[in-house]
Amino acid sequence: MSARRVARELAKELGFSAFDQSRIITLISELARNIFKYAGRGYISIETIKGRNGAKGLKIHAIDCGPGILNVNQALEQGYSTSGSLGAGLPAIKRMADEFSIQTAEGKGTYVKITKWLN
């Protein structure tokens, strides 16, 4: 089963609106596209979580063993691209996620963790 389908089912079960379900699917699509385009292979995992205040959410992990990102700050700037694309992927992911973190090392890959909370 695809990560997008799993995410949609989990989001629906948790009670996310159709709009937020679409956002979650978009987040996963962007993460998967980055893995495919820049690393060639990797994986995405999705888990349901509960916050300290009882809030429900989804945590999404995107991990690859690609070349890594040389300048994360630059990669997070709207319009910056090393591949001739629009340079909107990572900035959009960061904007749409409620929580965002990225770890990367040259030659060792990239790990992006995002959280989307049910409002």
N, C-alpha and C positions, 0 to 999 in steps of 0.2 A: 504494500500500500504506500502511496506517495506521501511525503511529508505534508504537502498541502492538504490532502484529503484527511489525514490524521488530525492536523491542526483544526480544520473546519469542524470535524466531528467533536473534538474536545471542546472547542470554543462554544459550539452550540449546546453541548451538555452542561457547560458551566453557566450558560445564560447570556453570553455575549450577544449584542444586537447584530443584525445582518450587516450593518455598516462596519462594526468592529471586526466581525468575522472576515469581511473583505480586506480590511487593513492587515489582519494577521496573515492572510493568504499572500498579500502583496509583500509583506516583510519576508516571508519564507521564499517567495519567488526571487526577490532581490538577492537574498543570501545565497540561494542555490545557483543563481546566475553568476554571482561573483566566484563561487567555488569552481564552477565549470570553466568560466572564462580565464581566470587567473591561476588556478591551482591544478585544474584538470580532474581532480578527485578530492573527495572529502565526504563529510556526512553532516546531517542535521538531526538533532534529537529534540524532542518536545516533552515537557512534563507539566502536569498541573501542580500548582503550589497554593499555599495559604499563607497570608501575611499575619503579622502579630495581632492585628486588629480583626482577624477572621476573614479578611478580603480574599477572594479567589483570583487566580490568574494563571497565565501560561508563561513558562520560561522556555526559551528557545536557544539552543546551542548550535552554532555552525563552526565546524572544525575542519581544517584542511592542513595538508603537509606541503603546501606550495612554497613559492619563493619568499613569502612574507611581504609586508608593506614597508617600503623604505622610509617613508615620511607619513606617519599616521595623521598628524595635524593637517598636512596638505591634502591628504586623501579625504578628509572630512570637510573640506571646503567645497561649497556648491560650485560646480562647473569645472573642477579639477579632474583630469583624466589622463592616464598613461596609455590608454588604448584608443583614443579618438572618439570615445562615447560622450554623452552629455555630461558626465561627471555628477550625476544626481543620485546614484545608488546608495552609497554609504551615508551621505548627508540626509537622504530621505528616511533611511532606516533609523538613524539616530533621532530624527524629528518625530517619527510615528511611534516609536517605542516609549514606554513609560520609564524604563531603565535601560541603559546601554553601556556596555563595556567592550573593549577590544584589547587583545594581547597579540602581539606579533613579533616575530624575530626573523631577520634576514636568513633565508635558506631553511627555516624551520617551520614556517607556516603561520596561520592566523586562526585565532579563536575569538568569535564574536558571541557575546551573550546578551540577549535582550529579554525584557519582561514586559508583558502587557497585562495590566490589572483590569478586572471587571469593575466598571464604575457603578 
